[in-house]
Amino acid sequence: MRYLDKFLCKDMEKMMILLSGARQCGKTTYSKWLINHHDTGVYLNWDQIKDRKKIIQQDWDEDAAIVVLDEIHKKKLWKTFLKGIFDTKKPNMRLLVTGSARMEYFQKSGDSMFGRYRSWRLHPFCMSEDPLHLSLKDRFNRLLERGGFPYPYLAKKPEEVARWRNQHWTLLLREDLRDLESIRNIQSLELMAELLKSHAAGMLSFANLAEDVEISPKTAKTWVSVLEKLYLITRIQPYTGSLKRVLSKTPKIYFFDTGDLIEQPIGARVENLVAINLIKRLNFIEDAFGDRLGLHYLRDKEGREVDFVITLNRKPVALIEVKTSYQSPDSSLIYFRKKLGSLTAVQLHAEHDRRGITKQGVRILSIHEFFSGPLENRRFWDLRIPAN
């Protein structure tokens, strides 16, 4: 969380901050840490009845140096409410708004808060940070088995991890879902969420998913979007650009908590871990520096596929293929690299002890090494540029 601090504090001098992220990824911990570093501060959570009354009445110390409003997006007309607070607050007051749903889904162009806020996204731990000071190899294995959410990552006993994971799913699919969407058939949605685990790191057919859950494809698509809002899963779309004969509609899905996939094949778990690390880095670079970045995959009708395509201003800048073990460059990676103009091509593997090499224009190196640099490195995919 500390990697965000200097950026958030600078932005808070001029605007309110909307900090979104999955439930229990560290937003409250960070907020209270931030309050403790100011002379006066207030933390209020919309989910708490006593706090809700204070929020509605704006009953807090108007001279507070920082006011944190948590889960405020659950309030009706919350954007108009925040606009009023921001426009009338004292110049020295900092305003931090946090939420466990993806608040970017609720932000629309031309809304009343335009020009008054900066949006930031907080993710669980990744390969670039580790409060336990583990080796890169042990850090990778811990993330693969437990995921990056602070509680399971830091827990001392495996049974603590299992209990947390069960409670986490209940909170997401019962309480948070109730606050965001009106869905009557919760049991079928829970079944769909479980079935999606077997689709992790794979292409998602809404028709097949709908058939398995016995719902309509339209409902399946809506429910997948709901699970995205809750930071349970995320989708990446295929890259098309000027290429011919490539898939243009079928998404791939990944889980924000790689620990949810402990029963899935190792290949899917490793690719999911890479995806989440990439998404965290790209989100941070977008939020901190304003770069227009995107993450996609490539697959054509002949079956050639590359796991990830990073785009900058909608143009591809890097291709990334993921393997569980060290291998020679993938033929699809070589093919698409040539098709797209000899851009950066990286093949990652999970073998910690192998040193990186370059073959046929493809950089082959371990996942540990690729993600070992700081998040502030804006062009982390270009291995010719040293980390900042």
Summary of the structure (lengths in Angstrom):
residues: 388
radius of gyration: 21.5
end to end distance: 18.7
largest distance: 65.1
contacts: 1197
relative contact order: 0.10
helix: 42%
strand: 20%
